[in-house]
């Protein structure tokens, strides 16, 4: 529980708040006995009725940590209003290549997440919990299976829990894709309506919740709504888990109050840019959230929606990739656009052909062969024609990446248009599925 001094602080102005979801200095797995010694599964957290639990989460202001930042309490009330039986699906696929926060939580504090899922099931009176994991996350699966065995050995009563695995695909982490996979189908998004909250796993109303979101639930249930609201930004209360990677001296998963200045994350936590180089750009919020120019840091941009919105980016999944000035920024942007094209579910013609068309123009920009008409069409696609046209958010993410890249790497584009490139290596530092993210959760 936060100390009285922490509760009175204005934590979005500092980064020295004690971590709340992660245990300071502890990187090994927390056992059930250790979790209980820290207040886990305490009776006071389970004294609430389902309706009281939903109201408690709503009062805390908790928002989803998976990218959309939807109000969690409203989501719970919406699912609970649907006919029983209901299901909780824990989305732990973490299909964002630049993110390792969910993996970190599940490896270190599986019971915190599991108790959050159990409380969510209580709140919506669900009979089943589905744990949706990345197929290659064998250590994460082992951690969760051990946690379940520890609980069952105590004779704990809980809903039926099963594990479903997701393939290494970007769209596999989308909520309807997770439900479709849990129903035995491919891990690809479905058209909405109906939404998972209306008809999900087994055609039952399903609450799909991110790992980090659920990790906050037991602590709110134990300490009350103010535990979350007293830290961070008013619009996004609490702490955020940030996966910092790219050209920084200390990459890793860090817990920070929402609203903390991005400069502090990069310099104080990440140890600054490798070799003392300058920052050319930052990918903030994950691949779907957009590129940020270095001027944003200089002007005090913070990790909160209001501060990032004027730059056209979002908090997203909390993943931050730092691109230094000694490599070609346009090469990073071109690679990312090809990633979006390659990772399309190929179910929507607009997404399939739209992502490919944008990737093709970025490849030409990199080679310096794009015509002015192609550049104009690219901007039109990214700004007006493609957003909102897909079954899921994949096409929207690609459009945001393209639009922000055209602004952030405008000077690079001009240099490449003159022929001969920018004179910097085109080494791509963005993580992909073939190599995964840096091993920051060990």
ZAPA-847517 format. One line per 10 residues: their letters; for each residue x, y, z of C-alpha. Coordinates in Angstrom, 1 decimal. Example, Ala and Ser with C-alpha at 12.3 -4.5 7.8 and 13.67 -1.06 7.14 Angstrom:
# ZAPA-847517
AS> 12.3/-4.5/7.8 ~ 13.7/-1.1/7.1
//
This chain:
# ZAPA-847517
XXXXXXXXXX> 0.0/0.0/0.0 ~ 1.2/3.5/-0.8 ~ 2.6/5.5/2.1 ~ 0.9/8.6/3.3 ~ 3.7/10.7/1.9 ~ 3.3/9.0/-1.5 ~ -0.5/9.6/-1.5 ~ 0.0/13.3/-0.9 ~ 2.6/13.7/-3.6 ~ 2.1/14.9/-7.2
XXXXXXXXXX> 3.8/11.8/-8.6 ~ 3.5/12.8/-12.3 ~ 6.2/15.3/-11.6 ~ 8.7/12.7/-10.4 ~ 9.9/9.2/-11.1 ~ 11.1/8.3/-7.6 ~ 7.7/6.7/-6.5 ~ 8.1/3.2/-5.1 ~ 6.9/0.7/-7.7 ~ 3.5/-0.8/-6.9
XXXXXXXXXX> 3.0/-3.7/-9.3 ~ 6.6/-4.8/-9.4 ~ 8.7/-5.5/-6.3 ~ 11.8/-3.3/-6.0 ~ 15.0/-5.3/-6.5 ~ 13.2/-8.6/-7.0 ~ 13.3/-10.2/-10.4 ~ 12.6/-13.9/-9.5 ~ 9.2/-15.5/-9.4 ~ 7.0/-14.7/-6.3
XXXXXXXXXX> 5.5/-17.9/-4.8 ~ 2.0/-18.1/-3.3 ~ 3.5/-18.0/0.2 ~ 5.4/-14.8/-0.6 ~ 2.4/-13.3/-2.3 ~ 0.3/-14.0/0.8 ~ 2.9/-12.4/3.0 ~ 2.5/-9.2/1.0 ~ -1.3/-9.2/1.4 ~ -2.3/-11.3/-1.5
XXXXXXXXXX> -5.7/-13.0/-1.4 ~ -6.4/-11.1/1.8 ~ -10.0/-11.4/3.1 ~ -10.6/-7.6/2.8 ~ -10.1/-7.8/-0.9 ~ -12.8/-10.4/-1.2 ~ -15.4/-8.8/1.1 ~ -17.1/-7.0/-1.8 ~ -20.2/-8.2/-3.6 ~ -20.0/-8.4/-7.4
XXXXXXXXXX> -21.8/-5.0/-7.8 ~ -19.6/-3.4/-5.2 ~ -16.5/-4.7/-6.9 ~ -17.6/-3.2/-10.2 ~ -18.4/0.1/-8.5 ~ -15.0/0.1/-6.7 ~ -13.1/-0.4/-10.0 ~ -15.2/2.4/-11.7 ~ -14.5/4.8/-8.8 ~ -10.8/4.1/-9.0
XXXXXXXXXX> -10.6/5.5/-12.5 ~ -8.7/2.4/-13.7 ~ -8.3/2.3/-17.5 ~ -7.2/-0.5/-19.7 ~ -3.4/-0.9/-20.1 ~ -3.6/-2.8/-23.4 ~ -3.6/0.2/-25.6 ~ -7.1/1.6/-25.9 ~ -7.3/2.9/-22.3 ~ -11.0/2.1/-22.0
XXXXXXXXXX> -12.5/2.7/-18.5 ~ -12.4/-0.7/-16.8 ~ -15.3/-0.2/-14.5 ~ -17.6/0.7/-17.4 ~ -16.4/-2.4/-19.3 ~ -17.2/-4.6/-16.3 ~ -20.6/-3.1/-15.8 ~ -21.3/-3.6/-19.5 ~ -20.4/-7.3/-19.5 ~ -22.3/-7.9/-16.2
XXXXXXXXXX> -25.4/-6.4/-17.8 ~ -25.4/-9.2/-20.4 ~ -27.1/-12.6/-19.8 ~ -25.2/-15.2/-17.8 ~ -23.1/-17.4/-18.1 ~ -20.1/-15.1/-18.6 ~ -16.4/-15.6/-19.3 ~ -13.2/-13.7/-18.4 ~ -10.4/-13.8/-21.0 ~ -7.0/-12.7/-19.8
XXXXXXXXXX> -5.2/-11.3/-22.9 ~ -1.6/-12.2/-22.2 ~ -0.6/-12.8/-25.8 ~ 1.4/-9.6/-25.8 ~ 1.6/-9.5/-29.6 ~ 3.3/-6.1/-29.6 ~ 7.0/-7.0/-30.4 ~ 8.3/-3.9/-28.5 ~ 6.5/-4.8/-25.3 ~ 7.6/-7.1/-22.5
XXXXXXXXXX> 5.6/-5.7/-19.6 ~ 3.0/-8.5/-19.4 ~ 5.6/-11.2/-19.6 ~ 7.5/-9.4/-16.8 ~ 4.4/-9.4/-14.6 ~ 3.5/-13.1/-15.3 ~ 7.1/-14.3/-14.7 ~ 7.6/-12.3/-11.5 ~ 4.1/-11.9/-10.0 ~ 1.7/-14.5/-11.4
XXXXXXXXXX> -0.5/-14.5/-8.4 ~ -1.1/-10.7/-8.6 ~ -2.4/-11.2/-12.1 ~ -4.3/-14.4/-11.3 ~ -6.0/-12.8/-8.3 ~ -7.0/-9.9/-10.5 ~ -8.6/-12.4/-13.0 ~ -10.4/-14.2/-10.1 ~ -11.8/-10.9/-8.8 ~ -12.9/-9.9/-12.3
XXXXXXXXXX> -14.7/-13.2/-12.6 ~ -16.4/-12.5/-9.2 ~ -17.4/-9.0/-10.4 ~ -19.1/-10.3/-13.5 ~ -20.1/-13.7/-12.0 ~ -18.2/-15.6/-14.6 ~ -17.9/-19.4/-14.6 ~ -14.8/-19.7/-16.7 ~ -11.4/-17.9/-17.1 ~ -9.4/-18.3/-20.3
XXXXXXXXXX> -5.7/-17.5/-20.1 ~ -4.6/-16.5/-23.6 ~ -0.8/-16.8/-24.0 ~ 1.7/-16.5/-26.8 ~ 2.6/-20.0/-28.0 ~ 6.3/-19.5/-27.6 ~ 6.0/-18.1/-24.0 ~ 6.8/-21.4/-22.4 ~ 8.3/-19.8/-19.2 ~ 5.1/-17.7/-18.8
XXXXXXXXXX> 2.9/-20.7/-19.1 ~ 5.0/-22.6/-16.6 ~ 4.8/-19.7/-14.1 ~ 1.0/-19.6/-14.4 ~ 0.5/-23.3/-14.3 ~ 2.6/-23.4/-11.1 ~ 0.5/-20.6/-9.6 ~ -2.7/-22.6/-10.4 ~ -1.2/-25.7/-8.8 ~ -0.3/-23.8/-5.7
XXXXXXXXXX> -3.9/-22.5/-5.3 ~ -5.5/-25.9/-6.0 ~ -3.2/-27.5/-3.5 ~ -4.8/-25.3/-0.9 ~ -8.2/-26.3/-2.0 ~ -9.1/-22.9/-3.5 ~ -12.5/-22.7/-5.1 ~ -12.4/-20.9/-8.4 ~ -14.0/-20.9/-11.8 ~ -12.8/-23.3/-14.5
XXXXXXXXXX> -9.5/-22.1/-15.8 ~ -8.0/-23.1/-19.2 ~ -5.0/-22.0/-21.3 ~ -5.3/-21.1/-25.0 ~ -2.2/-20.3/-27.0 ~ -1.8/-17.6/-29.7 ~ 0.5/-17.8/-32.8 ~ 3.3/-15.2/-33.3 ~ 1.1/-12.7/-35.1 ~ 0.5/-9.0/-34.5
XXXXXXXXXX> -3.3/-9.2/-34.9 ~ -3.5/-12.3/-32.6 ~ -3.6/-10.0/-29.6 ~ -6.7/-8.1/-30.8 ~ -9.7/-8.9/-28.5 ~ -11.9/-10.5/-31.0 ~ -9.0/-12.5/-32.4 ~ -8.3/-13.8/-28.9 ~ -12.0/-14.9/-28.6 ~ -12.0/-16.5/-32.0
XXXXXXXXXX> -8.9/-18.5/-31.1 ~ -10.4/-19.5/-27.8 ~ -13.4/-20.8/-29.8 ~ -11.1/-23.0/-31.8 ~ -10.7/-20.8/-34.8 ~ -7.8/-18.8/-36.2 ~ -6.3/-15.9/-34.2 ~ -7.7/-13.3/-36.5 ~ -10.1/-10.4/-35.7 ~ -13.8/-10.6/-36.5
XXXXXXXXXX> -16.1/-7.9/-37.7 ~ -18.1/-6.1/-35.0 ~ -20.9/-6.3/-33.9 ~ -21.2/-8.5/-32.0 ~ -18.5/-7.5/-29.7 ~ -16.8/-10.0/-27.3 ~ -18.7/-8.4/-24.4 ~ -22.0/-9.4/-26.1 ~ -21.0/-12.7/-27.7 ~ -17.5/-14.1/-27.1
XXXXXXXXXX> -16.1/-17.4/-25.9 ~ -18.6/-20.1/-26.5 ~ -21.0/-17.4/-27.6 ~ -21.1/-16.1/-24.0 ~ -20.6/-12.5/-22.9 ~ -16.8/-12.2/-22.4 ~ -14.7/-9.7/-20.5 ~ -11.3/-9.4/-22.3 ~ -8.8/-7.8/-20.1 ~ -5.1/-7.0/-20.3
XXXXXXXXXX> -2.6/-8.5/-17.8 ~ -1.4/-5.1/-16.5 ~ -5.0/-4.0/-16.0 ~ -5.8/-7.0/-13.9 ~ -2.7/-6.6/-11.8 ~ -4.1/-3.4/-10.5 ~ -7.4/-5.0/-9.4 ~ -6.3/-6.8/-6.2 ~ -4.6/-3.7/-4.9 ~ -7.6/-1.6/-5.5
XXXXXXXXXX> -9.9/-4.2/-3.9 ~ -7.6/-4.3/-0.9 ~ -6.8/-0.6/-0.4 ~ -9.7/1.3/-2.1 ~ -10.1/3.5/-5.1 ~ -7.8/6.2/-3.8 ~ -4.9/3.8/-3.9 ~ -4.9/4.2/-7.7 ~ -6.2/7.8/-8.0 ~ -3.5/9.3/-5.6
XXXXXXXXXX> -0.7/8.4/-8.1 ~ -0.3/9.5/-11.7 ~ -2.2/11.7/-14.1 ~ -5.9/12.4/-13.3 ~ -6.9/11.2/-16.8 ~ -4.9/7.9/-16.5 ~ -4.6/7.2/-12.7 ~ -1.9/4.9/-11.3 ~ 1.4/3.7/-12.6 ~ 2.3/2.4/-16.0
XXXXXXXXXX> 4.7/-0.4/-17.0 ~ 7.0/0.9/-19.7 ~ 9.2/-1.3/-22.0 ~ 12.1/0.8/-23.0 ~ 14.3/-0.4/-25.8 ~ 16.3/0.8/-28.8 ~ 19.6/2.8/-28.4 ~ 19.5/3.3/-24.6 ~ 22.1/2.2/-22.1 ~ 19.7/0.5/-19.8
XXXXXXXXXX> 16.8/-1.1/-21.7 ~ 14.1/-2.8/-19.5 ~ 10.6/-2.8/-18.1 ~ 10.1/0.1/-15.7 ~ 7.2/1.1/-13.5 ~ 6.5/4.8/-13.6 ~ 3.6/7.1/-12.6 ~ 1.5/8.0/-15.6 ~ 2.3/11.6/-16.6 ~ 6.0/11.3/-16.0
XXXXXXXXXX> 8.2/13.3/-18.5 ~ 9.5/11.1/-21.3 ~ 12.9/12.7/-20.9 ~ 13.2/11.2/-17.4 ~ 12.3/7.8/-18.7 ~ 15.0/7.9/-21.3 ~ 17.7/9.7/-19.4 ~ 17.2/8.7/-15.7 ~ 15.9/5.2/-16.1 ~ 17.3/4.3/-19.5
XXXXXXXXXX> 20.7/5.9/-18.8 ~ 20.5/8.1/-21.9 ~ 21.3/7.2/-25.5 ~ 24.2/4.9/-26.2 ~ 27.4/6.7/-26.9 ~ 25.8/10.0/-25.9 ~ 24.2/10.3/-29.3 ~ 21.1/12.5/-29.9 ~ 17.6/11.2/-30.2 ~ 16.3/11.3/-33.8
XXXXXXXXXX> 12.9/9.9/-33.0 ~ 11.0/7.7/-30.5 ~ 8.3/5.2/-31.2 ~ 5.9/5.8/-28.3 ~ 3.1/3.5/-27.2 ~ 4.0/0.6/-29.4 ~ 3.9/0.1/-33.1 ~ 0.3/1.3/-33.5 ~ 0.8/4.5/-31.5 ~ 3.1/6.6/-33.7
XXXXXXXXXX> 6.4/8.3/-34.0 ~ 7.5/11.2/-31.8 ~ 10.1/13.8/-32.7 ~ 12.9/14.9/-30.3 ~ 11.3/18.3/-29.9 ~ 8.5/16.7/-27.9 ~ 11.0/15.7/-25.2 ~ 12.5/19.2/-25.3 ~ 9.0/20.7/-24.8 ~ 8.3/18.4/-21.8
XXXXXXXXXX> 6.1/15.8/-23.3 ~ 4.7/13.4/-20.7 ~ 3.4/9.9/-20.7 ~ -0.2/10.8/-20.6 ~ -3.0/11.2/-23.2 ~ -3.3/15.0/-23.0 ~ 0.4/15.6/-23.4 ~ 0.9/13.2/-26.4 ~ -2.3/13.9/-28.3 ~ -1.0/17.2/-29.9
XXXXXXXXXX> 1.8/15.1/-31.4 ~ -0.6/12.6/-32.9 ~ 0.5/9.7/-30.7 ~ -0.8/7.8/-27.7 ~ 0.3/6.1/-24.5 ~ -0.7/2.8/-26.1 ~ 1.0/-0.3/-24.6 ~ 3.7/1.8/-22.9 ~ 6.4/0.5/-25.3 ~ 9.1/3.1/-26.1
XXXXXXXXXX> 11.8/2.5/-28.8 ~ 14.5/5.2/-29.0 ~ 16.1/5.8/-32.4 ~ 19.5/7.6/-32.3 ~ 20.7/10.1/-34.9 ~ 23.5/7.9/-36.3 ~ 21.2/5.5/-38.1 ~ 18.7/6.1/-40.9 ~ 15.3/7.0/-39.4 ~ 13.5/6.5/-42.7
XXXXXXXXXX> 14.8/2.9/-42.8 ~ 13.0/2.3/-39.4 ~ 9.8/3.8/-40.8 ~ 9.9/1.8/-44.0 ~ 10.6/-1.4/-42.0 ~ 7.6/-0.7/-39.8 ~ 5.3/-0.1/-42.7 ~ 6.4/-3.4/-44.2 ~ 5.7/-5.0/-40.8 ~ 2.1/-3.8/-40.9
XXXXXXXXXX> 1.7/-5.1/-44.4 ~ 3.2/-8.5/-43.6 ~ 1.1/-8.8/-40.4 ~ -2.3/-8.0/-42.0 ~ -4.9/-10.7/-41.3 ~ -5.7/-10.5/-45.0 ~ -9.4/-10.5/-44.3 ~ -10.2/-6.9/-45.3 ~ -9.3/-5.8/-48.8 ~ -8.8/-2.2/-47.6
XXXXXXXXXX> -6.3/-3.4/-45.0 ~ -4.5/-5.9/-47.2 ~ -4.0/-3.6/-50.1 ~ -3.8/-0.4/-48.1 ~ -1.0/-1.5/-45.9 ~ 0.9/-2.9/-48.9 ~ 0.5/0.2/-50.9 ~ 1.8/2.4/-48.0 ~ 4.7/0.1/-47.5 ~ 5.6/0.2/-51.2
XXXXXXXXXX> 5.7/4.0/-51.2 ~ 7.9/4.0/-48.1 ~ 10.2/1.6/-49.8 ~ 10.4/4.0/-52.7 ~ 11.0/6.9/-50.3 ~ 13.9/5.0/-48.8 ~ 15.4/4.4/-52.3 ~ 14.7/8.0/-53.4 ~ 12.5/6.9/-56.3 ~ 9.0/8.0/-55.0
XXXXXXXXXX> 7.2/10.5/-57.3 ~ 5.4/13.5/-55.9 ~ 2.1/12.0/-56.8 ~ 2.9/8.9/-54.9 ~ 3.8/11.0/-51.9 ~ 0.6/12.9/-52.1 ~ -1.4/9.7/-52.4 ~ 0.4/8.3/-49.3 ~ -0.5/11.3/-47.2 ~ -4.1/11.1/-48.4
XXXXXXXXXX> -4.3/7.4/-47.6 ~ -2.8/7.9/-44.1 ~ -4.8/11.0/-43.1 ~ -8.2/10.5/-44.7 ~ -8.9/7.4/-46.8 ~ -7.7/4.4/-44.7 ~ -8.4/5.2/-41.0 ~ -11.5/3.4/-39.7 ~ -11.9/1.2/-42.7 ~ -10.7/-2.2/-41.2
XXXXXXXXXX> -12.4/-4.8/-39.1 ~ -9.9/-4.1/-36.3 ~ -7.4/-1.4/-35.4 ~ -4.5/-2.8/-37.6 ~ -5.1/-0.5/-40.5 ~ -5.6/2.5/-38.1 ~ -2.2/1.7/-36.5 ~ -0.5/1.5/-39.9 ~ -2.1/4.9/-40.9 ~ -0.9/6.5/-37.7
XXXXXXXXXX> 2.6/5.1/-38.2 ~ 2.7/6.4/-41.8 ~ 1.3/9.9/-40.9 ~ 3.6/10.5/-38.0 ~ 6.6/9.1/-40.0 ~ 6.0/11.6/-42.8 ~ 6.3/14.4/-40.3 ~ 9.1/13.2/-38.0 ~ 11.3/11.9/-40.9 ~ 10.6/14.7/-43.3
XXXXXXXXXX> 14.2/15.8/-43.5 ~ 15.3/12.2/-44.2 ~ 12.8/11.9/-46.9 ~ 14.1/15.1/-48.6 ~ 17.7/13.8/-48.4 ~ 16.8/10.4/-49.9 ~ 14.9/12.1/-52.7 ~ 18.1/13.8/-53.8 ~ 19.6/10.3/-54.4 ~ 22.3/8.4/-52.4
XXXXXXXXXX> 20.3/8.3/-49.2 ~ 21.2/10.1/-46.0 ~ 24.7/8.6/-45.5 ~ 23.7/6.7/-42.4 ~ 23.5/3.0/-42.0 ~ 20.0/1.5/-42.6 ~ 20.3/-0.8/-39.7 ~ 16.9/-1.6/-38.3 ~ 16.7/-1.6/-34.5 ~ 12.9/-2.2/-34.1
XXXXXXXXXX> 12.2/-5.6/-32.6 ~ 10.2/-8.1/-34.7 ~ 8.8/-11.6/-34.1 ~ 11.9/-13.3/-35.5 ~ 14.1/-12.1/-32.7 ~ 11.5/-10.9/-30.1 ~ 12.0/-8.1/-27.7 ~ 15.2/-7.6/-25.6 ~ 15.2/-10.0/-22.7 ~ 14.3/-7.4/-20.2
XX> 12.1/-9.5/-18.0 ~ 14.7/-12.0/-16.8
//
